[in-house]
Amino acid sequence: MKLNDKQVDDLAKLLGGVALASVIGLAIAISGHGEDISRSDKLGLAIGFSFCTMAMLILRKGR
C-alpha cells in the first residue's frame, strides 16, 4: 500500500504519541508509584516504546 506524505506524517505522529505514552508509563512504573505493576508489564512498556520508536524512524527515513 502506497501512502502519501500526509498519511506518513500522521502515522509517524501517532506512533510518536504511543511511544511517549509508553515511556511515561514506564517511568511511573520504575519510580514506584505503580505498586501493582509487574515485571512483565514493565517489559511490555519497554518493548512497546522500542517498537513504536523504530517504526516511526523507519517511516520517516522512507520519505
C-alpha positions, -999 to +999 in steps of 0.1 A: +000+000+000+014+034-010+009+062+015+012+099+006+033+123+026+005+135+048-005+099+058+031+090+066+034+122+087+002+114+106+012+078+112+046+089+125+029+114+148+006+087+161+035+063+167+054+091+185+024+097+208+021+060+216+059+058+223+057+089+245+028+073+265+046+041+270+078+058+282+058+079+306+041+047+319+075+030+322+089+060+342+060+059+366+063+021+370+100+023+377+097+052+401+075+031+424+042+050+421+026+020+405+029-006+432+010-034+415+028-032+381+045-065+374+079-070+358+062-083+326+041-051+324+073-031+326+089-052+299+058-047+277+060-010+281+097-010+272+092-032+241+062-010+230+083+021+233+111+005+213+088-009+186+070+024+181+101+045+180+118+022+155+087+021+133+084+059+134+121+063+124+117+038+096+086+056+083+104+090+084+135+076+067+115+063+038+103+098+028 
